[in-house]
Amino acid sequence: MLKPYVLASDFDGTLKQNATITETDRRAIHDFRAAGHRFGVITGRSHTMIASELLAERIPVDFLVCNNGALIYDADEHLLDETVLDPKTVQGILDLLDREPDVLYGASGSHGYFSEQRGTVVSSLATQNIRKHAAEREVVLAANHVTAFYLRSHHRERTLELADHILKTYPDVEAHINSDTVDIGPKGHDKGTGILKLASLFPDSEIIAIGDHLNDLPMIKAVRSFAIASGHPELQDHAENVVASVSECITLLLQEK
C-alpha cells in the first residue's frame, strides 16, 4: 500500500505569490487533504503571524513549522517542538539592533512576536500585517522563549553586514537569507531539520517539500521536493520537479496515487 503524503509548503513566494493565494491552490489543498494526505506550511515567519494569515486566507493545515524549524505545531496549534535562543544572545542581538539607525527588525517565539522600525526602511509585510498581531516587546522577551530574529536594513549590503556581525559574535546562531530579509535562529536548526522532524511525527507518510528561495534549500535537499519556477535557480537544481504553483505540485502527486 502506498504511503500517504505529507506536503510541507513554504509560504511567501510559494503558496502566496505576488501577494495572492489563488482559489486554484485553495481547491487543490482541499482535494489533497480530502484524499487522505496532510498539508502544512513551513516558514520563517512566527507562529502568530502565519497562523492568523492562514486563517484569514481560509487555508486549513495539519501542522505548522515556524521560525525556520525552531517551532513545530500540530493541527490544533499545540506546540510539539521548540528550540529557544540563549537569553544572553537575545539581549546582545537586541542591543546591536537597537543602535542601528535604519532597520526593520523583530523577535519571535512561542509567546508571540514584536516588530520595530527605525529610519525609512519598509517591507511589503510591514504594510500588510507585521504589527497587526504583534505583542508588546516586554511580553515576548519576559517569557525567555525567543526562537528567532528577523532584520532588514535599507540596503541589502548593510543587512548582510549586520547578519555577519551577529554570526561572528554569537556562535550559537545561524542566518537564513530570504530575499532582502535575514532571519537569525538557533544554530543547527533550519527548514531541513524541521522537515525531518515531520518525518518522525508522521512515520507512515512520505514527506514532500516545496519552496522558492534559499532558506528553503535545506528542506529541498533533505526530502523529495518541488521548486517554484519563479524562485531561486539553485533550488531548481536540487528539486525533483519544477512547478508553477502548489496546485500544480498537488496535481502531480495525486496523479501518482
N, C-alpha and C positions, 0 to 999 in steps of 0.2 A: 504493500500500500504506500502511495506517495505521501511524503510529509506535507502538512500544511505550511504555507508561507508566513513568515513574519517580515513585513516590509517596513523598514525604517527610512523615513524620508527627511532630508534636510528641509528647512522651511524657506528662508529668504533666498530667492533665486532658483528654487527648485519647485516646491509646492506653490509658493507665492512668487510669481514672475511679473515684473512691471507693475508692482503694487496690486496685483489681482490674483485671486484664486478662481479659476474658471468653473462654471457649472459642470462642464465635462469631467473635470477632475473630481468634483464632489460626487457625481454619479458613479464614477469608477471606483472610488473608495467605498461607497455604499455597496456596490456589487461585489467587490473584493471581500469585504467582511461578511456579507450575506452568504458567500460561498464557503465560509468556514476558515478564512485566513485572518490574520491580525495586521493592523496598520497603526503606526505611531510616528512621532516626529522626534528627530534627534537634532539638536540645535545648540548654538552658542548662547542663545537667549536665556534669561532667568525663567524659572517656572511660572511665576506670577504673570509675567509679560506674555509668554507664549500660550498659557492656558486661557487667559482672557481673550486673546485674539482668536484662538481656535473656536472658542465658544461663540464669539461674535460672527465668525465665518461659517458656523454650522458644520464643523469638521469633527466627527467623533474619533477618538483614539483609544487604543488598547494599552498604550504606555507613552511616557514622555522621558526622553533623555535630554537633560538640560545642562547648561554651562559646559558644553563640550565634554560630556561624560562624567562630570563631577556629581550629578544628581540624577537619580532614576525614580520615576513614579509609575504606579500601576494605573489601571483604567479609572479607579475611584480616587485618584490623586493621593494615595498613601505613599509615603516616602519609603522606598525599598533600599536605596543605597546612597551614601553621602560621603564625600571627601572634602574636608574643610582646610582652609589655609591657616597657617600658624598666626595667631593674633599679632605677634611682633612683626611679622612680614606684612600683614594687613596695615598696621599703623605706619610702617615705613613707606609703603607704596602711597598711602594717603598723604603723608607729609610731602612727598615728592609732587604728586598731582595737585595738591592744594597750592603749591608755589608756582605752578605753571600758569602763565597769563592767558593762554589761548588754547583751551582744551575742553572737550566734552568727555566726561568720564562718569563712572559709577561702579558700585559693587553690589553683588547679589549673593543669595544663598537660600537656604530652606525657609528663612524667615522674611523673605521679600527682597526688594532691591531699592536702591536710591540712585538718583542721577543728578549731576551738577554740571553747569555750563559756565565757562569763563571765556571772555572775549567774544569773537564773532563766529566761532566755529559752529556749524549746524550739520545735521544729517536728516535724511528722509524720515528716519524713525523719530527724531526729535519733534518733527512737526506732526507725527501721527499719534503715537501713544506711549512714548518713553515715560512721560510724567503722569499719565492718566491713572495708572495703578501703582505708582511709586509709594514707598513708605518713607517715614522720616529717617534721615541718616542715623540718628542716635538709636533708633529702634533696631535697625539692621545690624549695627555694629555691636550693640549691647548683647546680642544673642550669641556672639562668638561663633557664628555658623556661616561665615563668608566663604564662598566656594569659588568666586571669580570676580575679576575686574574687567571692564572694557574701557578703552580710551581711543580718542580720535582728535588729532590736532588739526589746525587749519591747513597745514602742509603735510603730505604723506611722509616726506623725509623726516619731519620732526616727530611724527607718530612712531616711526620705526626707531628713531634715536631714543625716545623715551622707553620704548619696549626693550631695546638693547640694554639700556642702563639698568632697568629693573631686573633683567635676567642676570646681568653680571653682579648685581648687588645681592640678589636673593636666589640662591641656588635651588631652593625648594619650589620654584615655579617654572612654568614654561609658557610660551606665547603661541597663539593661534591666529594667523592672519586671515581676515575675511574682508576682502576688498580694501577699503580705506580705514577699516577699524581693526584694532588688535585686541584680542581677548587674552587675559592673563589668568591662568588656572594652576591647580596643583601639578607638580612635576610627575610625569608618568601617567597622566590621565588626559585622554583625548577622545575623539569620536570613535577611534579604533578600539580602545579599551572599553568604551561604553557599549559598543555594539557586541563585543564579545561577552559582556555581562548579560546582554539579552539572550545570548545563546544558552547561558546557564539557567536563565529564568524560563525559557521555552525549549527544553532539551529535545522535544519530539517534533520540532519545527525546523524548516530551513530558513536561515536568516538572510535577507536581501537588503542591500543598501542602495540609495540613490541620492546623488548630490551634484553640486555645481562648482564649488570653489575649493581653494587649497586646504581650508580647515576640514574639508570632507575627505581629503586624500587618505588619512589613516584608516577610515572605515571602508573606503573603496578598495584598499589593498587587503583588508582583513577578511572580507567575506565576498560572496558572489555579489556583483554590483552593476549599477547602471549610472551613466553620466549624462547630464543635461547638455544638449548640443550647443546651447548658447553660453555654456560655462567655460571654465579654465581648460585649456587643451591638455594639460598634464593629467587631469582626471580621465580624459577620454583615452589616453594611452594605457591606462591600467584597468578600466572597466570592461566588463564582458560585452555590453551593448551601449550605444549612444542613442538617446531618445530625446524627443522634443519636450516631453511632459511626463508627469506622474501617471496620467491616464494611459499614455502610450506604453509605459512600463507595465502597468497592470494588465493591459490588453495582452501583451506578450506572455506574461506569467499565466494568465487564465487559459490561454490557448494551449499551454503545456499540460494542463490538467484535463 
